[in-house]
Amino acid sequence: MAYSTKVVDRFEDVLNNPEKHAVGRFDPKDADVATGMTGAPACGDVMKLQLKLDKNEKIVDVKFKTYGCGSAIASSTMFVEMLKGKTVAEAQLIKDKDIAAALELPPIKLHCSVLAEASIKDALKNWDSKREEFIGSSDSMIGHNNPPAGLLQIEEPTTTVEI
């Protein structure tokens, strides 16, 4: 199985310049930060995504940390690009198929794009729960969908995963 040029280029660029690709973290206690973390037990990939949102629920910055193969890391950098500048509603529209198509992922690596979408959903679920704490209740349906089959949902997004 050969990686596409897009995957290889992204993976190598992240290794050479992680800051450029938003590798890192925000303070999870920041009220404007939403955190999502998902993992795939079958392959061991884990993705942590943090979104920094403004008062209009626009994603102004994104950070991620990924433990996994080149396709998982490339998927992470792709969804960072797709998320910046989007509203929460627009972020919900990003699907694993969009990430997979943009990277030309082979079928055996599609789980990497599924993890990326799942981490977005988990971060938005965290954002929704933070908003509920501040406003008392929420009409939002963020996070009420079931995660894709085969994914491990980590309930406490600030949990450290030792691998």
C-alpha positions as CSV (number, residue, x, y, z in Angstrom):
1,M,0.0,0.0,0.0
2,A,1.5,3.3,-1.1
3,Y,0.7,6.6,0.5
4,S,-0.5,9.4,-1.8
5,T,1.9,12.3,-2.4
6,K,-0.4,14.5,-0.4
7,V,-0.2,12.3,2.6
8,V,3.6,12.0,2.4
9,D,4.1,15.7,1.9
10,R,1.9,16.6,4.8
11,F,3.4,14.1,7.1
12,E,7.0,15.2,6.3
13,D,6.1,18.9,6.6
14,V,4.6,18.3,10.1
15,L,7.8,16.6,11.2
16,N,9.9,19.5,9.9
17,N,7.6,22.3,11.0
18,P,5.0,21.3,13.6
19,E,4.0,24.8,14.6
20,K,3.0,25.6,11.1
21,H,0.5,22.8,11.2
22,A,-1.0,23.7,14.6
23,V,0.6,20.9,16.6
24,G,0.2,21.7,20.3
25,R,-2.4,22.5,22.8
26,F,-4.5,25.2,24.4
27,D,-5.3,25.4,28.1
28,P,-8.4,23.1,28.4
29,K,-9.7,25.2,31.3
30,D,-10.0,28.2,29.0
31,A,-13.8,28.9,28.5
32,D,-13.2,29.5,24.8
33,V,-11.5,26.2,24.2
34,A,-13.3,23.0,23.2
35,T,-11.5,19.7,23.4
36,G,-12.2,16.4,21.7
37,M,-10.3,13.1,21.8
38,T,-10.9,9.9,20.0
39,G,-9.1,6.7,19.4
40,A,-9.3,3.5,17.3
41,P,-8.5,0.5,19.4
42,A,-7.9,-1.7,16.3
43,C,-4.9,0.3,15.2
44,G,-3.9,2.4,18.2
45,D,-4.4,5.8,16.6
46,V,-5.4,8.6,19.0
47,M,-6.3,12.1,18.0
48,K,-6.8,15.1,20.3
49,L,-8.3,18.2,18.9
50,Q,-8.7,21.6,20.5
51,L,-10.8,24.5,19.0
52,K,-10.6,28.1,20.2
53,L,-13.9,29.8,19.5
54,D,-15.0,33.4,19.6
55,K,-18.2,34.8,21.1
56,N,-20.0,34.2,17.7
57,E,-19.0,30.5,17.8
58,K,-16.5,30.9,15.0
59,I,-13.3,28.8,15.2
60,V,-10.5,31.2,15.4
61,D,-7.7,28.8,16.1
62,V,-7.1,25.0,16.2
63,K,-4.5,22.8,17.9
64,F,-4.0,19.0,17.6
65,K,-1.9,16.1,18.8
66,T,-2.0,12.8,17.1
67,Y,-0.4,9.5,17.8
68,G,-0.6,7.3,14.8
69,C,0.5,6.6,11.2
70,G,1.3,9.0,8.5
71,S,-2.3,9.0,7.3
72,A,-3.6,9.8,10.8
73,I,-1.2,12.8,11.1
74,A,-2.0,14.0,7.5
75,S,-5.7,13.7,8.3
76,S,-5.2,15.8,11.4
77,T,-3.5,18.6,9.4
78,M,-6.2,18.5,6.8
79,F,-9.0,18.9,9.3
80,V,-7.1,21.8,11.0
81,E,-7.2,23.6,7.6
82,M,-10.8,22.7,7.1
83,L,-11.8,24.0,10.5
84,K,-10.1,27.4,10.8
85,G,-12.5,30.2,10.2
86,K,-15.6,28.0,10.2
87,T,-18.6,28.4,12.5
88,V,-19.7,25.6,14.8
89,A,-22.5,24.8,12.3
90,E,-20.1,24.7,9.4
91,A,-17.7,22.5,11.3
92,Q,-20.5,20.0,11.8
93,L,-20.7,19.6,8.0
94,I,-17.1,18.4,7.7
95,K,-17.2,14.7,7.0
96,D,-14.6,11.9,7.0
97,K,-15.2,11.5,3.2
98,D,-14.1,15.1,2.6
99,I,-10.8,14.5,4.5
100,A,-10.3,11.2,2.7
101,A,-10.9,12.6,-0.7
102,A,-8.7,15.6,-0.2
103,L,-5.8,13.3,0.9
104,E,-6.6,10.5,-1.6
105,L,-6.5,8.0,1.3
106,P,-6.6,4.3,0.3
107,P,-9.5,2.2,1.6
108,I,-7.3,0.6,4.3
109,K,-6.6,4.1,5.8
110,L,-10.1,5.5,5.8
111,H,-10.3,5.0,9.5
112,C,-7.9,7.9,9.9
113,S,-10.4,10.3,8.3
114,V,-13.1,8.8,10.5
115,L,-11.1,9.5,13.6
116,A,-10.7,13.1,12.4
117,E,-14.4,13.6,12.0
118,A,-15.1,11.9,15.3
119,S,-12.6,14.2,17.1
120,I,-14.4,17.2,15.6
121,K,-17.7,15.9,16.9
122,D,-16.2,15.2,20.3
123,A,-14.8,18.7,20.5
124,L,-18.2,20.2,19.6
125,K,-19.9,18.0,22.2
126,N,-17.4,19.5,24.7
127,W,-18.2,23.0,23.5
128,D,-21.9,22.3,23.9
129,S,-21.4,21.1,27.4
130,K,-19.3,24.2,28.3
131,R,-22.0,26.4,26.9
132,E,-24.6,24.6,28.9
133,E,-22.6,25.3,32.1
134,F,-22.6,29.0,31.2
135,I,-26.2,29.5,30.0
136,G,-27.9,26.8,32.0
137,S,-29.4,24.8,29.0
138,S,-28.9,24.4,25.3
139,D,-31.1,23.6,22.3
140,S,-28.1,22.4,20.4
141,M,-28.0,18.8,19.1
142,I,-24.2,18.8,19.0
143,G,-22.8,15.5,20.3
144,H,-26.1,13.7,20.3
145,N,-25.2,11.5,17.4
146,N,-23.6,8.1,18.0
147,P,-19.9,7.9,17.2
148,P,-18.8,5.9,14.2
149,A,-18.6,2.2,14.9
150,G,-15.3,0.9,16.2
151,L,-14.2,4.1,17.9
152,L,-13.4,4.5,21.5
153,Q,-15.0,7.7,22.9
154,I,-13.0,9.2,25.7
155,E,-15.6,10.8,27.9
156,E,-13.3,13.2,29.8
157,P,-11.6,15.2,27.0
158,T,-8.8,16.4,29.2
159,T,-7.7,12.8,30.1
160,T,-4.1,12.0,29.3
161,V,-3.7,8.9,27.3
162,E,-0.5,7.0,27.9
163,I,0.6,4.9,24.9
